[in-house]
Amino acid sequence: MPTPGEAETLLDRLEQIYPDAVCALHYTSAWQLLVATILSAQCTDKRVNLVTRALFQQLPTVERMAEASLEEVEELIRSTGFYRNKARHLIGCAQRLLGQHSGQVPAQLKDLIALPGVGRKTANVVLGNIFNIPGMVVDTHVMRLSRRFGWTQKSAPEKIEAELCVLLPPARWTQCGHTLIEHGRACCKAPLPYCSNCPVVDLCPRIGVDKSH
């Protein structure tokens, strides 16, 4: 396990390489980001952005989503995969927001994860990008890279999140997620990373140890 200083040195380098790393989902409000992040499960951000363009035109508000039929929402989000569950979650989430939060997306983790279809990853995306509340997003890229970097040996997202939150200061949590996701897409891919072209290969402790390299 690297020291916090070693982890920050690696993160510093990556942030210099990807200075424009941001959330790739398109949104103009907390509600839109919440919806887009729910849809992003097992789906690419590119596909989600195509789907939400039409979705938000037809169902632009929490109120409209809450009163929409299951069939209508399913049809609009079908190409994101797992669309039946996602449609139920979106409608249930909208109804819960209206019933318990005056239609507003809450700014507390405990309230967010109580919403249908919202886990810690989705909650942390919203907290970090909308409310500027530090949140460590652990998606498939962050899981893969944090293990390759030796930042964790855990497999469960919640345990990885806890270890990364100890390793890095809160002020870096949100941007760390954006940066690792960008590097994961560009270079440190699954199943095989492009180590020969990696700009931080000299800082990666897994070279020669991780067979996937």
Beta strands, then each sheet from edge to edge (+ up, - down):
end
